[in-house]
Amino acid sequence: MRETRRWLAGAVLLAAAATVQAEVNQVRVWAAACANCHGTNGHAQTGNESLAGKDKDELLQKLLDFKTGRKPATLMHQLSKGYTDEQLAQIAAYFAAQKK
Ligand code: HEC
């Protein structure tokens, strides 16, 4: 019985770790969609905004403002509509965590 419990606890931990890993990979896929214009991991070439190392809340606020149309844009208002607010929050956190 005790062995079974220990085994179960291990299995639950493994499953949780796998879920976290899957979420990380998912965010990277979303972030890769930004790379064409904002550079790999948010390191833009000249002429475009870098996203790497920016404040997470600021990034999220801009993305939400694009989405609702509060912030005028040529493209970002369309792009940001492709993600839920929760996804945008994860993307903002991802870029904020990148080294400048
Ligand atoms: C096709 C090119 C393109 C892609 C792809 C793109 N962006 Fe943008 N982004 C722009 C342009 C151009 C602007 C300036 C606002 C505008 O005109 O839309 C901008 C502005 C921004 C800004 C505001 C920067 C600032 O400080 O004012 C943020 C934040 C941003 N983009 C995040 C993202 C994220 C996150 C993604 C991926 C989900 C993404 N962008 C994908 C072109 C792009």
Boltz pocket constraint, residues with backbone or C-beta under 6 A from the ligand:
constraints:
  - pocket:
      binder: B
      contacts: [[A, 30], [A, 31], [A, 33], [A, 34], [A, 35], [A, 36], [A, 37], [A, 38], [A, 49], [A, 50], [A, 51], [A, 59], [A, 62], [A, 63], [A, 72], [A, 73], [A, 74], [A, 75], [A, 76], [A, 77], [A, 79], [A, 91]]
      max_distance: 6.0
